[in-house]
C-alpha cells in the first residue's frame, strides 16, 4: 500500500508518501490555491507531484491519496478539482482519492484527530474548531478581499500601505528601506507599477512583503509593530468569537501556517489569543499538515503521538 498526503497551500505544495514497510519520501513544488489557479491547473500541479511519488515506488500498490488544498472550502469546488484530478491519475489505479480544505489536514495533524481550535495564518487565514462530538466549525477563510485577518496577505498589504503613506509624508518607517533593499522598489511610481502589474513575472504580491514587516516589527519599528499587533488581535477576536458561538470545544489551541513559523509573530498571536481566551493555552501542533493528510489517506500509516 502506498499512502500519499498532499498539503497544497498558497505559496507551496508539500507531498509525503509512505509505503507499508514504513519507507517515506517527500517532495515540494509551487503553491496550488484552487481559487487562483482553477481546477484544471491545480489538478495538473498536484498530479505532477503525485506521479513522481508513484514512480518512486512502482511496486507499492494499491495507493490512497488525500490532498488538502487551499481555496477548497466549498463542496462544489472540491468536486470540480476531484473530477479534474482523477483522469490525470487514472493509470495509477488509486483505491481512494480525497480532496479536502487545507485547514482540515492542518487540524488533523495538530490534534491527531482530537478536538481543539486551530488558528491558521499563512498566505490567508482561518480558524477551525472541532467540538467534543467531532463536529467542525469555522470562522474566516474569506480570502484577501473580504477577510484573511492576521495573514501574510493582510500584513504584507498593511506594510505596503505604510510605505505608500510614508511617501506621502506620513510616519517614517524602516519598511521603506526594506522595500528598496530587498525588492528594488524605491519610488511611488515603482510601487504602483509592481503592485498593480498584470504580468505575474513583474508583479509584487503583498504576501511577499510580510517577512519584511515581521522582521521590522521584531526590531522595534513602531509602524511595523502596530501592524503586527493589530492583525494578531483581529485574528484572535475571530477565534474567540467562534469559540463563543460554538461551545463544547476542548480548551486547546494550536497554530499552523507559514506565518506562524516566525517567532515574533507566533509569540504575538499566542499572547493575543490567551488575552482573549482566559484559561486556554497554546500547544505545539503534534504533526504537520502534510502528516495530517497522510493520516487521512491511511490512518494505519499515519505518524503516532509525539
C-alpha positions in Angstrom: 0.0 0.0 0.0 1.3 3.4 -1.0 -0.2 6.3 1.1 0.2 9.9 -0.1 -0.6 13.1 1.7 -0.6 16.5 0.0 -0.6 19.9 1.6 -1.3 22.5 -1.2 -1.1 26.0 0.2 -1.0 29.4 -1.4 2.8 29.5 -1.8 4.0 25.9 -1.7 2.8 22.3 -2.1 4.2 19.5 0.1 3.9 15.8 -0.5 4.6 13.0 1.9 4.4 9.3 0.8 4.8 6.2 2.9 4.8 2.6 2.0 3.6 -0.4 4.0 7.1 -1.1 5.3 7.4 2.5 6.6 9.6 3.9 3.9 8.9 7.6 3.4 9.6 10.1 0.6 8.8 13.8 0.4 8.8 16.4 -2.3 7.7 20.0 -2.9 6.5 22.3 -5.7 4.9 25.7 -6.1 1.6 26.8 -4.5 -1.7 25.4 -5.7 -4.6 27.6 -4.4 -7.7 26.4 -6.1 -9.4 29.8 -6.3 -6.4 31.3 -8.1 -5.4 28.5 -10.4 -8.8 26.9 -11.1 -9.4 23.1 -11.0 -7.5 22.2 -14.2 -4.3 23.9 -13.4 -4.4 22.9 -9.7 -5.0 19.3 -10.7 -2.0 19.3 -13.1 0.2 20.7 -10.3 -0.9 18.2 -7.8 -0.8 15.3 -10.2 2.8 16.2 -11.2 3.9 15.6 -7.6 1.8 12.5 -7.1 3.1 10.8 -10.2 6.6 11.4 -9.0 5.8 9.5 -5.8 4.2 6.7 -7.8 7.3 6.4 -10.0 9.5 6.3 -6.9 7.5 3.3 -5.5 6.3 1.4 -8.7 5.6 -1.8 -6.8 3.6 -0.2 -3.9 0.0 -0.8 -5.0 -2.8 -0.1 -4.4 -2.4 3.6 -3.4 -4.5 6.1 -1.5 -4.3 9.9 -1.7 -5.6 12.7 0.5 -5.0 16.3 -0.8 -5.6 19.2 1.5 -5.9 22.2 -0.8 -6.1 26.0 -0.2 -9.2 27.6 -1.6 -11.1 24.3 -1.5 -13.6 25.3 1.2 -16.8 24.8 -0.9 -18.1 21.3 -1.7 -18.7 22.1 -5.4 -15.1 23.5 -5.8 -13.7 20.3 -4.3 -15.8 18.2 -6.5 -14.6 20.0 -9.6 -11.0 19.6 -8.6 -11.6 15.9 -7.8 -13.1 15.4 -11.3 -10.1 17.2 -12.9 -7.6 15.1 -10.9 -9.0 11.6 -11.5 -8.2 11.4 -15.2 -4.6 12.5 -14.6 -4.2 9.7 -12.1 -6.2 7.0 -13.9 -3.2 4.9 -14.9 -2.2 4.5 -11.3 -5.5 2.8 -10.2 -5.8 4.7 -6.9 -8.0 3.0 -4.4 -9.1 6.3 -2.9 -8.6 10.0 -3.9 -9.8 12.5 -1.4 -9.8 16.3 -1.8 -10.4 18.4 1.4 -9.7 22.0 2.5 -6.1 22.5 3.6 -7.2 23.6 7.1 -8.8 20.1 7.7 -5.4 18.4 7.3 -3.7 21.0 9.4 -6.3 20.4 12.2 -5.9 16.6 11.8 -2.1 16.9 12.2 -2.2 19.4 15.0 -4.5 17.4 17.3 -4.1 13.9 16.0 -7.8 13.8 15.2 -9.0 15.1 18.6 -10.9 18.3 19.4 -9.5 21.7 19.7 -9.1 25.0 18.0 -6.6 25.6 15.2 -5.7 29.1 14.1 -4.1 29.0 10.7 -2.1 32.0 9.4 -0.3 31.6 6.1 -0.9 33.4 2.9 -4.5 33.6 4.1 -6.1 32.8 7.5 -8.9 30.8 9.0 -10.0 29.4 12.4 -11.2 25.8 12.7 -12.7 24.3 15.8 -13.6 20.7 16.4 -16.0 20.1 19.3 -16.2 17.1 21.7 -18.6 15.3 19.4 -16.3 15.5 16.3 -18.2 18.4 14.6 -16.3 21.1 12.8 -16.9 24.8 13.0 -15.1 27.6 11.1 -14.6 31.3 11.0 -12.7 33.4 8.5 -11.3 31.9 5.3 -13.0 34.7 3.3 -10.0 35.4 1.1 -7.9 38.6 0.8 -10.7 40.8 -0.5 -13.2 40.0 2.3 -11.0 38.9 5.3 -7.8 37.0 6.0 -7.1 38.9 9.1 -3.7 38.2 10.5 -2.5 36.6 7.3 0.6 37.1 5.2 -1.6 39.0 2.7 -3.1 41.3 5.3 0.3 42.0 7.0 2.1 42.5 3.7 -0.6 44.8 2.3 -0.6 46.9 5.5 3.2 47.2 5.2 2.9 48.4 1.6 0.2 50.9 2.6 2.5 52.1 5.3 5.3 52.7 2.8 2.8 54.5 0.5 1.8 56.6 3.4 5.4 57.4 4.2 5.9 58.5 0.5 3.0 60.9 1.1 4.6 62.4 4.2 3.1 60.1 6.8 5.0 58.4 9.6 8.5 57.3 8.7 9.3 53.6 8.8 12.2 51.3 8.1 9.8 49.4 5.9 10.6 51.9 3.1 14.3 51.0 3.2 13.5 47.3 3.4 11.3 47.5 0.3 14.1 49.2 -1.6 16.9 46.9 -0.3 15.1 43.6 -0.6 12.7 44.2 -3.5 14.2 47.1 -5.5 11.2 49.3 -5.1 12.5 52.9 -4.4 9.8 55.3 -5.6 6.0 55.7 -5.6 6.0 55.0 -9.3 7.7 51.7 -8.9 5.5 50.7 -6.0 2.3 51.3 -8.0 3.7 49.6 -11.1 4.8 46.5 -9.2 1.7 46.1 -7.1 -0.7 46.6 -9.9 1.3 44.7 -12.6 -0.8 42.3 -14.6 2.1 40.1 -15.6 2.9 37.6 -12.9 6.7 37.9 -13.6 6.6 41.6 -12.9 4.1 41.7 -10.1 4.9 42.1 -6.4 2.1 40.3 -4.4 1.6 41.7 -0.9 2.4 38.5 0.9 6.0 38.8 -0.4 6.4 41.8 1.9 5.1 40.1 5.1 8.5 38.7 6.2 9.9 42.3 6.0 7.1 43.6 8.1 7.7 40.9 10.7 11.4 41.5 10.8 10.9 45.3 11.2 8.5 44.7 14.0 10.9 42.4 15.8 13.5 45.2 15.6 11.1 47.7 17.2 9.9 49.7 14.2 6.7 51.4 15.6 4.8 51.2 12.4 5.5 47.6 11.8 4.8 46.7 15.5 1.4 48.4 15.2 0.6 46.4 12.0 1.5 43.1 13.6 -0.3 43.7 16.8 -3.4 44.9 15.0 -3.5 41.9 12.7 -2.8 39.4 15.5 -5.5 40.9 17.7 -8.0 40.7 14.8 -7.3 37.0 14.2 -7.6 36.4 18.0 -11.0 38.1 18.1 -12.1 35.9 15.3 -11.1 32.8 17.2 -12.8 34.0 20.4 -16.0 34.7 18.5 -16.0 31.2 17.0 -15.5 29.6 20.4 -18.2 31.7 21.9 -20.7 30.7 19.2 -19.7 27.0 19.1 -19.3 26.0 22.7 -18.2 22.5 23.9 -14.8 22.7 22.4 -11.8 21.3 24.4 -9.7 24.2 25.6 -6.8 23.5 23.4 -5.3 25.9 20.9 -2.7 25.3 18.2 -1.2 27.4 15.5 -0.4 26.5 11.9 0.5 28.1 8.6 3.8 29.5 7.3 3.4 32.8 9.1 3.5 31.1 12.5 7.0 29.8 11.8 8.2 33.4 12.5 9.0 33.5 16.2 7.9 37.2 16.7 4.5 36.7 15.1 3.9 33.3 16.7 4.5 34.8 20.2 2.4 37.9 19.4 -0.5 35.8 18.1 -0.3 33.4 21.1 -0.4 36.3 23.5 -3.4 37.9 21.8 -5.2 34.6 21.9 -4.5 34.0 25.6 -5.7 37.5 26.3 -9.0 36.8 24.6 -9.4 33.3 25.9 -8.7 33.2 29.6 -7.6 29.8 30.9 -6.8 28.5 27.4 -3.2 27.7 26.3 -1.4 27.3 23.0 0.2 23.9 22.4 2.6 23.0 19.6 1.0 21.0 16.7 1.6 17.3 17.2 2.2 16.8 13.5 2.5 18.9 10.3 -0.4 19.4 7.9 1.1 17.1 5.3 1.3 14.4 8.0 -2.4 15.1 8.8 -3.1 14.5 5.1 -1.2 11.2 5.3 -3.2 10.2 8.4 -6.5 10.8 6.5 -5.3 8.8 3.5 -4.2 5.8 5.6 -4.8 6.0 9.3 -2.7 2.9 9.9 0.3 4.5 8.1 0.0 7.8 10.0 2.6 9.1 12.5 1.9 8.3 16.1 1.9 10.7 19.1 4.8 13.0 19.7 
